[in-house]
């Protein structure tokens, strides 16, 4: 009971701080061969503005495309257009996932498959913050190399053969979709020649021409035949597919941990040295760390109207 109450209080503090992002300057997107895309819903508008503005502080280029998950209101859309001049919004309903599941961010992956025909694509979750210069990410973009957010698990620090993944997972007793998939990787047709990364799709980079919708469907159909349609439609199958796609692209990069990290309230991890953090739901408001970092970023943005080589515009303060 006390833990839930503390989480509720922490969440309220975060929301109070985070909404002041609406008093920061508007950013203006730039045309080019880079696209930054996110799937977004009504509940995450404020977090998203924090995520995208903190990222653009360092990337300073690219088109921004938002996939409306079906819950964005007209007011939400007006707010996005006001704070991101040139942003494009697309409806999830119009995205075809072929023989693959719908929901669970599968539409996002298929949309990216279309975008990579002409552009490098960065996928950004709303519950993320860029805290300092992301040198490795900018290098991947410049060199057209795919990247993924790693984990503290040994299998999440580099690309591994499916053989290694299978051997590490086959004795684990779990029905969780990711573990179950890994335990059955040896049944894939081209198993000996394939790679995998146990990463997080919350922050990923897809090199131009690195994969296709047909490639997604091929992997998905094989996994569906192995695990069954019902199991493969569970939440997490798109994450597995993203891990597989990144791992089997040319010279993929796993972003160094904990410099780039999913946030867990571990006492033995120095998150103050991180340049990028993904605040997943389970621990998002634990310890008030998300709020602390949000406040720091917003304070900087409030006092910085112009960045080198980038165009920002003043936005009027919103009444919230």
C-alpha positions as CSV (number, residue, x, y, z in Angstrom):
1,X,0.0,0.0,0.0
2,X,2.8,2.4,1.0
3,X,4.7,1.6,-2.2
4,X,1.7,2.3,-4.4
5,X,1.0,5.6,-2.6
6,X,4.7,6.6,-3.0
7,X,4.5,5.8,-6.8
8,X,1.3,7.8,-7.1
9,X,3.0,10.8,-5.4
10,X,6.1,10.4,-7.5
11,X,3.9,10.3,-10.7
12,X,2.1,13.5,-9.6
13,X,5.4,15.3,-9.1
14,X,6.6,14.2,-12.5
15,X,3.5,15.3,-14.2
16,X,3.7,18.7,-12.5
17,X,7.3,19.2,-13.7
18,X,7.0,17.6,-17.1
19,X,4.1,19.8,-18.3
20,X,6.4,22.8,-18.1
21,X,7.9,21.4,-21.4
22,X,5.0,23.3,-22.9
23,X,6.8,26.6,-22.1
24,X,9.9,25.7,-24.0
25,X,10.7,26.7,-27.5
26,X,9.2,25.2,-30.6
27,X,11.5,23.1,-32.8
28,X,11.5,23.1,-36.6
29,X,12.2,19.9,-38.4
30,X,14.6,19.7,-41.3
31,X,14.2,17.7,-44.5
32,X,16.9,15.2,-45.2
33,X,17.6,11.5,-45.3
34,X,16.9,10.9,-41.6
35,X,13.5,10.2,-40.1
36,X,12.6,10.0,-36.4
37,X,9.4,8.2,-35.8
38,X,7.3,7.2,-32.8
39,X,4.0,5.5,-32.1
40,X,2.1,7.9,-29.8
41,X,-1.1,7.9,-27.7
42,X,-3.0,10.6,-25.8
43,X,-1.5,9.7,-22.4
44,X,2.1,10.2,-23.5
45,X,2.0,13.6,-25.3
46,X,4.0,15.4,-22.6
47,X,6.5,12.7,-22.2
48,X,7.0,12.6,-25.9
49,X,7.7,16.3,-26.2
50,X,10.3,15.8,-23.5
51,X,11.8,12.9,-25.4
52,X,11.9,14.5,-28.9
53,X,13.1,17.9,-27.7
54,X,15.9,16.4,-25.6
55,X,17.0,14.2,-28.6
56,X,17.0,17.1,-31.1
57,X,19.2,19.0,-28.7
58,X,22.0,16.7,-30.0
59,X,20.9,15.3,-33.3
60,X,19.7,18.6,-34.7
61,X,18.3,17.2,-38.0
62,X,15.7,14.9,-39.5
63,X,12.0,14.7,-40.3
64,X,9.6,13.7,-37.5
65,X,6.8,11.3,-38.2
66,X,4.3,10.3,-35.5
67,X,2.0,7.2,-35.8
68,X,-1.3,8.0,-34.1
69,X,-2.2,4.8,-32.1
70,X,-5.9,5.9,-32.5
71,X,-6.2,7.8,-29.2
72,X,-4.8,11.2,-30.1
73,X,-7.4,14.0,-29.9
74,X,-7.6,17.0,-32.1
75,X,-6.2,19.1,-29.2
76,X,-3.3,16.6,-29.0
77,X,-2.6,17.1,-32.7
78,X,-2.8,20.8,-32.5
79,X,-0.3,20.8,-29.6
80,X,2.1,18.6,-31.6
81,X,2.0,20.9,-34.6
82,X,2.5,23.9,-32.4
83,X,5.7,22.5,-30.7
84,X,7.1,20.6,-33.7
85,X,6.8,22.7,-36.9
86,X,6.7,20.4,-39.9
87,X,5.7,17.2,-38.0
88,X,3.8,14.6,-40.0
89,X,1.1,12.5,-38.4
90,X,-0.1,9.2,-39.8
91,X,-3.0,7.0,-38.7
92,X,-2.3,3.4,-37.5
93,X,-5.4,2.1,-39.3
94,X,-3.8,2.6,-42.7
95,X,-0.8,0.5,-42.0
96,X,-0.9,-3.0,-43.4
97,X,1.0,-5.7,-41.4
98,X,0.4,-8.5,-43.9
99,X,0.4,-12.0,-42.4
100,X,1.8,-10.6,-39.1
101,X,-0.1,-9.8,-35.9
102,X,-1.7,-6.4,-35.4
103,X,-1.2,-4.4,-32.3
104,X,1.8,-4.6,-30.0
105,X,3.7,-2.0,-32.2
106,X,3.7,-4.3,-35.2
107,X,2.3,-1.5,-37.3
108,X,5.2,0.7,-36.3
109,X,7.7,-1.9,-37.5
110,X,6.0,-2.2,-40.9
111,X,5.8,1.5,-41.3
112,X,9.6,1.7,-40.6
113,X,10.1,-1.0,-43.2
114,X,8.6,1.3,-45.8
115,X,10.6,4.4,-44.6
116,X,14.0,2.6,-44.8
117,X,13.6,2.3,-48.6
118,X,14.7,6.0,-48.7
119,X,15.9,7.0,-45.3
120,X,17.8,6.1,-42.2
121,X,15.1,5.7,-39.4
122,X,15.4,6.3,-35.7
123,X,12.6,4.8,-33.5
124,X,12.1,6.8,-30.3
125,X,9.8,5.8,-27.4
126,X,8.0,8.6,-25.6
127,X,9.3,7.5,-22.1
128,X,13.0,8.3,-23.0
129,X,15.3,11.2,-22.3
130,X,18.6,12.2,-24.0
131,X,20.8,13.6,-21.3
132,X,24.1,14.3,-23.1
133,X,25.8,14.0,-26.5
134,X,24.9,10.7,-28.2
135,X,28.1,10.3,-30.2
136,X,27.7,6.6,-31.0
137,X,24.2,7.2,-32.4
138,X,25.3,10.1,-34.6
139,X,28.1,7.9,-35.9
140,X,25.6,5.1,-36.7
141,X,23.4,7.5,-38.6
142,X,26.4,9.0,-40.6
143,X,27.7,5.5,-41.4
144,X,24.3,4.0,-42.2
145,X,24.6,1.4,-39.5
146,X,21.7,0.0,-37.5
147,X,21.8,0.3,-33.7
148,X,19.7,-0.9,-30.7
149,X,19.5,-0.1,-27.0
150,X,21.3,-2.9,-25.1
151,X,20.7,-4.3,-21.6
152,X,22.7,-5.3,-18.6
153,X,22.2,-9.0,-19.5
154,X,25.2,-10.6,-21.1
155,X,23.1,-11.5,-24.2
156,X,22.1,-7.8,-24.5
157,X,25.6,-6.4,-25.0
158,X,26.4,-7.7,-28.4
159,X,25.1,-9.6,-31.4
160,X,25.1,-13.4,-30.7
161,X,24.6,-16.4,-32.9
162,X,21.2,-18.1,-32.5
163,X,23.1,-21.1,-31.3
164,X,24.4,-19.1,-28.3
165,X,21.0,-17.6,-27.6
166,X,19.4,-21.0,-27.8
167,X,21.9,-22.7,-25.5
168,X,21.5,-19.9,-22.9
169,X,17.8,-20.1,-22.9
170,X,16.8,-23.7,-23.5
171,X,16.8,-24.8,-19.8
172,X,14.8,-21.7,-18.5
173,X,11.3,-22.6,-17.4
174,X,9.2,-19.8,-18.6
175,X,6.2,-19.2,-20.9
176,X,7.2,-15.6,-21.5
177,X,7.1,-15.0,-25.3
178,X,10.7,-13.8,-25.5
179,X,12.2,-16.8,-23.6
180,X,9.9,-19.2,-25.4
181,X,11.0,-17.9,-28.8
182,X,14.7,-18.1,-27.8
183,X,14.3,-21.7,-26.7
184,X,13.0,-22.5,-30.1
185,X,15.4,-20.6,-32.3
186,X,17.0,-23.9,-33.3
187,X,13.9,-24.7,-35.3
188,X,14.3,-21.8,-37.7
189,X,15.3,-22.9,-41.2
190,X,18.5,-20.9,-41.6
191,X,19.4,-21.2,-37.9
192,X,23.2,-21.7,-38.1
193,X,23.7,-18.5,-40.1
194,X,21.5,-16.1,-38.1
195,X,22.2,-13.6,-35.3
196,X,20.2,-12.1,-32.4
197,X,20.4,-9.3,-29.9
198,X,18.4,-9.3,-26.7
199,X,17.9,-5.5,-26.8
200,X,15.1,-3.0,-26.4
201,X,13.2,-1.4,-29.3
202,X,12.6,1.7,-27.2
203,X,15.5,3.4,-29.0
204,X,16.6,1.8,-32.3
205,X,18.2,2.9,-35.5
206,X,17.4,1.2,-38.8
207,X,19.9,1.7,-41.7
208,X,18.6,2.6,-45.1
209,X,17.7,-0.5,-47.1
210,X,18.5,-2.7,-44.1
211,X,15.3,-4.8,-44.1
212,X,11.9,-5.1,-45.8
213,X,8.3,-6.0,-45.0
214,X,8.8,-9.3,-46.8
215,X,11.7,-10.1,-44.5
216,X,9.5,-9.3,-41.4
217,X,6.8,-11.6,-42.7
218,X,9.2,-14.5,-43.4
219,X,10.6,-14.5,-39.9
220,X,7.1,-14.0,-38.3
221,X,5.6,-16.8,-40.3
222,X,8.4,-19.2,-39.2
223,X,8.0,-18.2,-35.5
224,X,4.2,-18.5,-35.8
225,X,4.5,-22.1,-37.2
226,X,6.9,-23.0,-34.3
227,X,5.0,-21.3,-31.4
228,X,1.4,-21.2,-32.7
229,X,-0.6,-18.1,-33.9
230,X,-2.1,-17.4,-30.5
231,X,1.3,-17.3,-28.7
232,X,3.0,-15.3,-31.4
233,X,0.3,-12.7,-31.2
234,X,1.2,-12.0,-27.6
235,X,2.8,-8.7,-26.6
236,X,6.5,-8.9,-27.1
237,X,6.7,-10.7,-30.5
238,X,7.4,-7.4,-32.2
239,X,10.3,-6.8,-29.8
240,X,11.7,-10.2,-30.7
241,X,11.4,-9.4,-34.4
242,X,13.1,-6.0,-34.0
243,X,16.0,-7.7,-32.2
244,X,16.3,-10.2,-35.0
245,X,16.2,-7.6,-37.7
246,X,18.8,-5.4,-36.1
247,X,21.1,-8.3,-35.4
248,X,21.0,-9.5,-39.0
249,X,21.7,-6.1,-40.6
250,X,25.2,-5.2,-41.7
251,X,27.6,-4.5,-38.8
252,X,24.9,-3.7,-36.2
253,X,25.8,-1.7,-33.1
254,X,24.6,-2.4,-29.6
255,X,24.7,0.9,-27.8
256,X,27.1,0.6,-24.8
257,X,25.6,-0.1,-21.4
258,X,25.0,1.8,-19.1
259,X,25.9,4.8,-21.2
260,X,22.6,4.0,-23.0
261,X,20.3,2.2,-20.7
262,X,16.8,1.1,-19.7
263,X,16.3,2.5,-16.2
264,X,16.1,0.1,-13.3
265,X,16.6,1.3,-9.7
266,X,19.8,-0.7,-9.3
267,X,22.1,0.6,-6.6
268,X,25.2,-0.7,-8.5
269,X,24.6,1.2,-11.7
270,X,25.8,4.8,-12.2
271,X,22.9,6.3,-14.2
272,X,24.4,9.7,-13.7
273,X,27.0,8.7,-16.3
274,X,24.3,7.7,-18.8
275,X,23.6,9.9,-21.9
276,X,20.3,8.2,-22.7
277,X,17.7,6.6,-20.5
278,X,14.5,4.6,-21.2
279,X,12.1,4.8,-18.3
280,X,9.9,1.7,-18.8
281,X,6.6,1.6,-16.9
282,X,7.6,-0.7,-14.1
283,X,10.2,1.6,-12.7
284,X,9.3,4.9,-14.4
285,X,8.5,6.9,-11.2
286,X,10.6,4.9,-8.7
287,X,12.9,7.1,-6.7
288,X,11.9,10.3,-8.6
289,X,14.8,9.9,-10.9
290,X,12.8,10.5,-14.1
291,X,11.4,13.7,-12.6
292,X,14.9,14.9,-11.6
293,X,16.2,14.4,-15.1
294,X,13.1,15.9,-16.8
295,X,13.5,19.0,-14.6
296,X,17.1,19.4,-15.6
297,X,16.4,19.1,-19.4
298,X,13.4,21.4,-19.3
299,X,15.4,24.0,-17.3
300,X,18.0,23.9,-20.0
301,X,15.5,24.2,-22.9
302,X,13.7,27.1,-21.2
303,X,17.0,29.1,-21.2
304,X,18.2,28.2,-24.6
305,X,16.4,29.6,-27.6
306,X,19.0,28.8,-30.3
307,X,21.4,25.9,-30.8
308,X,24.3,25.8,-33.2
309,X,23.3,24.8,-36.7
310,X,19.7,24.4,-35.7
311,X,16.6,26.4,-36.0
312,X,14.3,26.9,-32.9
313,X,11.3,29.1,-32.5
314,X,9.8,30.5,-29.4
315,X,6.5,28.9,-28.4
316,X,4.0,30.6,-26.2
317,X,3.4,29.3,-22.7
318,X,0.5,26.8,-22.6
319,X,-2.1,27.1,-19.8
320,X,-2.4,23.6,-18.4
